[in-house]
């Protein structure tokens, strides 16, 4: 199968998950870039940030059009993650590739397990600034270091910490992911000489189109069903990567 076809197929799947779930899909971008498209771990995390930023911004527009983005709360949450995302993005270039891959395996497994847990009840206690800042900073660090959007962390945090309804949490998480991804990319500017734009561009384009389809899919299929299917897929990917690291 040609590289272009693989890039288009992987991008479509990741965009579909991101548009439907508000996060999680980007976790598959890194293993797809490494194992299907031959990127190194360092290049894959940088390329993933480019793809995630473009796809999240597009999906954000779709959710904002429907009034499902809490702009003020989301901006404050995202702002807490900007500096950690930048610093982690800069540090990632000095970490051995095996360590990056191992860290990614842990995050992927945690994402899958989080998706399999019952959804948290909506908070009625109002915004807790200290917890919101801590959650935002942690999310930014994960995004910058491993090149993942972190929506699987952002959505439950926006529900439990900021008290958003689920549909607004999904839309707002895309704002947070976009901001953090751009900040992390800023730290990595000038380090992507080996990036293959002929692969990244069609990958990102397919992901953007997939995100629109994902949003429509979310309106037709129960969110819990989508999460379970994706969670088991993610667990399988994490297990494969863990075996590869050990071997």
Secondary structure, 3 states (H helix, E strand, C coil): CCHHHHHHHHHHHHHHHHHHHCCCCCHHHHHHHHHHCCCCHHHHHHHHHHHHHHHHHHHHHHHHHCCCCCHHHHHHHHHHHHHHHHHHHHHHCCCCHHHHHHHHHHHHHHHHHHHHCCCCCCCCCCCCHHHHHHHHHHHHHHHHHHCCCCHHHHHHHHHHCCCCCHHHHHHHHHHHHHHHHHHHHHHHCCCCCCCCHHHHHHHHHHHHHHHHHHHHHHCCCCHHHHHHHHHHHHHHHHHHHHHHHHC
